[in-house]
Each structure stands twice: as C-alpha cells, then as structure tokens.
Amino acid sequence: MLCHMPEATLILHRKRIFDDGSISEIKLWQVTTPVGGSSHVFKYSLYYGKPGQRWIGYDNEAGKGDHRHLGAHEAPYRFVSPEQLVTDFLADIRAEQLRREKKDEAK
C-alpha cells in the first residue's frame, strides 16, 4: 500500500528509455476508494523527461485531483479511462519529441 492512499493494486507499470536518454514511465493502480480530488478508482503517475527534468507528467495526487504537467505548466486533466489516459500521455510524448527534434535541427 502506498502512503496516503487506500488499498491499491498495481495494474500497469511500464518504463522505457529512449535513444536520447529520456525516460517514460507509467504507473497505474486500482484503489478501493477514489483518491481525494478524483471521482474514479484509479491512482496514476505518468512521467516523461530526463533525470531531474520532468517534461510531461500526469498524476492525481491526493487533494489536487486529476492534472497534468507540460513543462512548468500544470493544468487540470479530464480523466475518462485508463486507456484514454495512456493515449493522451503517449500523444504528448510524441509532440514533445517532435518539438525537440525541430529545435535540434534549427541549431
């Protein structure tokens, strides 16, 4: 069980290291009762960046509810389903990768 979280079962954990050294990690738990600020029975933490640098993040920290981080910007996230969560996260990763590729090409 995680600290400050109802009983939880890890249902998905995937980690990928990309050629440029960036990392994506998806952790999704099913909980017995919703995490404070969320109305569903999932707890999640999705990360993309490099050590010490979060470029993209999705989570539902207790009290904050569902939200995502794009760089330094934090905004609410409308959770629909675990599948949609992963789809949205992967789309944001791809957009960030394309943005970084264009930035590198301009150098």
C-alpha positions in Angstrom: 0.0 0.0 0.0 1.2 3.5 -0.8 1.4 6.2 1.8 -1.8 8.3 2.0 -3.6 6.0 -0.4 -6.4 3.5 0.0 -5.6 -0.2 -0.6 -4.1 -0.4 -4.1 -3.3 -3.0 -6.7 -0.7 -2.1 -9.3 -2.3 -3.0 -12.7 0.2 -1.4 -15.1 3.9 -0.5 -14.8 5.9 0.3 -18.0 9.2 2.0 -18.3 11.0 2.9 -21.5 14.4 4.5 -22.0 14.7 6.3 -25.4 17.8 6.6 -27.5 18.3 10.2 -26.4 18.3 9.1 -22.7 14.8 10.4 -22.0 12.6 8.1 -19.9 8.8 7.4 -19.9 7.3 5.6 -17.0 3.6 4.7 -16.5 2.3 3.5 -13.1 -1.4 2.8 -12.7 -3.1 1.3 -9.6 -6.7 0.4 -8.9 -7.8 1.6 -5.5 -10.7 0.6 -3.3 -11.9 4.2 -3.0 -11.2 7.3 -5.1 -8.1 9.3 -4.3 -9.1 12.7 -2.8 -10.0 15.1 -5.7 -10.7 12.3 -8.1 -14.0 10.5 -8.8 -12.7 7.2 -10.2 -11.0 4.2 -8.6 -7.5 4.7 -10.2 -4.3 6.2 -8.9 -1.7 7.1 -11.5 1.7 8.6 -12.1 3.0 9.1 -15.7 6.4 10.7 -16.3 8.4 11.7 -19.3 11.7 13.5 -19.1 15.3 13.0 -18.1 16.6 12.6 -14.6 15.8 15.8 -12.7 13.7 17.2 -15.6 10.0 16.4 -15.9 8.9 17.5 -19.4 5.5 15.8 -19.2 3.6 14.3 -16.2 0.1 13.1 -15.4 -1.0 12.3 -11.9 -3.8 12.5 -9.4 -2.1 13.5 -6.2 -4.4 13.4 -3.2 -6.1 16.7 -2.8 -5.2 18.0 -6.3 -7.2 15.6 -8.3 -6.5 14.7 -12.0 -4.0 17.0 -13.6 -1.1 17.1 -16.0 2.2 18.9 -16.2 3.6 20.2 -19.5 7.0 21.7 -18.7 6.4 24.1 -15.8 2.7 24.5 -16.6 0.2 22.5 -14.6 -3.4 22.1 -15.7 -6.5 20.0 -14.8 -6.9 16.8 -16.7 -10.3 15.2 -17.5 -9.9 11.5 -16.7 -12.1 9.3 -18.9 -10.5 5.9 -18.7 -7.1 4.3 -18.1 -6.8 3.6 -21.9 -7.5 7.3 -22.8 -5.0 8.4 -20.1 -2.2 6.4 -21.8 -3.3 7.5 -25.2 -3.2 11.2 -24.2 0.2 10.7 -22.5 1.7 9.0 -25.5 0.4 11.7 -27.8 2.0 14.4 -25.6 5.3 12.5 -25.6 5.3 12.3 -29.4 4.5 16.0 -29.6 7.4 16.8 -27.2 9.8 14.6 -29.2 8.9 16.3 -32.4 9.3 19.7 -30.8 12.7 18.8 -29.5 13.8 17.3 -32.9 12.8 20.6 -34.7 14.7 22.6 -32.0 17.8 20.4 -32.6 17.6 20.8 -36.4 17.5 24.5 -36.0 20.8 24.6 -34.2 
